[in-house]
Amino acid sequence: MSTNGLPAKFSAWNLFRRGLTGESWPPVWRSHDLEGSYDVVVIGAGVHGLATAYYLAKNHGINRVAVLDKGYVGGGGSGRNTAIVRSNYLTAEGVQFYDRSVKLYQSLAVDLNFNVMFSRRGHLTLAHNDGSLRTMRWRAEVNKLQGIDSEVIGPDEIKALVPEMDTSTSARYPILGALYHPPGGIVRHDAVNWGYARAADARGVHIHQNTEVIDIETSGDRVTAVKTNRGSIATPVVVNCTAGWATTIADMVGVRLPIITHPLQAAVTEPVKFFLHAVVVSGSLHVYVSQTERGELVFGASVDPYASYSMRGSLEFTEELAGHVLELIPSISKMRLLRQWAGLCDMTPDYSPIMGFTAVGGFLVDVGWGTYGFKAGPVAGEAMAEAIATNKTPEIISSFGLDRFQSGQLVGEKGAASVGH
Ligand code: PYC
């Protein structure tokens, strides 16, 4: 820590000075004893929970906030995703919401004083049949109406963007066109988690790792306390920012969520010289791929076809993935996979999240992210913080309330999925 208790500022001058003096860098965030009460308890130290805590402190001056996690910072979906950022959704509500996230991501490194390595790449969603091409046109029109840069392009333009791609008509599933979304890109997911954790900590938020929520207590129709494996915390506000365990936490206060959890696997190759400039997605071939700044290719495919909390990789996944990837980019057949892993996706009936207040006073949810959670982290945190601070649902999340499953006003985003389902 610097002498005022805040984390050291990352700057060229500080790097130079510490290099000369040998002064070591302080921890990125601190550990604290669990206090007996907080104004807000956030469950889940992934990007959603940390961003909520950060914006509570930064935008609303609320910093008596605890972020609890039964594991470690970014150990769930926030560290297991494939780090794609985009706003080329199918509904106007989705486009506006994810566009705000893209904008926050673009300036996040400066805001957090932490290099999150946001890289605008351009995002291609390939169409291999007439039905997909129609959906791409639909998305392009919705995007343009919301002022978002997206258009349908043909095989020659695709080839110019990704020369390694097989755009020939002799491919098994020839590419007919693509939705091209120039603002899409990637970001370093761990850095996003660490950056939010560091910036929240600097503003007085307490991050408690290895702190499992065992129960949530209520009195009348309001939350009053959270029981953990390290003791109880009195609090008037609890925010459920978990994935995988969203329903387990909500069950503690009797709130039922329409969520089914599926594993989603991913894999990464050894690093090679940079060649893949765009993020490439093919829903029909069940594959998406991007290249990191370090040169690894990061791949994902479909969600596993069964409900499970398993986070293990499978051979079926890598075999299928390799087959599909090589249909798109045959020249990478000699590259070796380094690692594979899985995360948990909480699927909702309409593929949109569940956000905001519930029937239990002081119990809010930011859950049901399916395969879209990481890209929404900044805007979700900003909106949840506003909801807590103002006790009102912000306009940008007003379509995502739990009550839509009673009113029937669903926000269907399945057509915008990169991931096969
Ligand atoms: O929606 O772009 C996406 C995505 C990629 C991997 C998981 N979700």
Residues whose N, C-alpha, C, O or C-beta is under 5 A from the ligand:
A	BS01	PYC	T82 I84 G300 T371 Y372 A416 S418 V419
